[in-house]
Structures are given as structure tokens and as C-alpha cells.
Amino acid sequence: MASTIQVRVDDELKRMSDQLFKDLGTDTTSAIRMFLTQAVANNGFPFEIKRVEHNPYAVMSEEMMLEKLEKSRVSASKGNYRSADAVIADMREKYGI
């Protein structure tokens, strides 16, 4: 037999948590079930799950990086470029570095 748990939450919290769990490859109901199962197994709060912000540079192989560098050299030779200060400022804002 299965029981139902009803929880009232703010609409925005529900929307944000649904998106978070979707990004993590699951849904809110499954996430709550996992939490409860682990809480019982650990006799307390079981774990911390965080969404990792996507950093496109972290998953690049050396070959991919070299291909991108070559494309940017070609583009720069055509006059398409930005200053290093502008690029660094954008990266700091976007990735919090």
C-alpha cells in the first residue's frame, strides 16, 4: 500500500524545484521519495544535492579546445574579436569567477 503526502509550497518554489529536478534528470515526486528513503536510512538529513552551473570549458577535450582556437584565429583574422578585458568581464559575470 502507498500513502500520499500533500505539501503546500509557494508557486515560485514549486516551479524552481521542478526545473531543478528536471535538470538533475528526475522529477519532484521521485526527489522527495529519494530524500525520505535516505533520511530514514541515515537517521537524519541524508545528503546535499546541488545543480552544477554549466561551464562549457570544463568538459572540453584538448582536441576540441584546439579546434575552437583555430576557428577563433580565422575569425580574428577577419577582424572579429573583442578585448581580453571584455571577455574576462563577461566570464566573471556569467560564471562567477
Phi, psi and omega in degrees: 000143180244142177257158178250136175246128176249132181228133175267129177223157176301142181305319182292320177298317178298314181298314182293318180291322176302316180293318178302309182293326175298315178300329180273001175088022179217193176233171185297317180299314179295321179297318178294318178298317178298316180300311182297318179299314181289326178298316178294316181297326183262358182055041180166189176299127193270323188194170178240128177243129180234147171278128178270124178297137183289124175242106186297342182276339184288333186256007184277132173282167178299319180299316179297318180298316180296322176297315179296321178297318179296317177299320181288328175298315179298315180297317180296325179294342177266007178091008181264097178201165177231161180291153178300323179299320179293319180294314180297319178299318178296317180295319179298317181292315185286318187251001177066035180253000000 
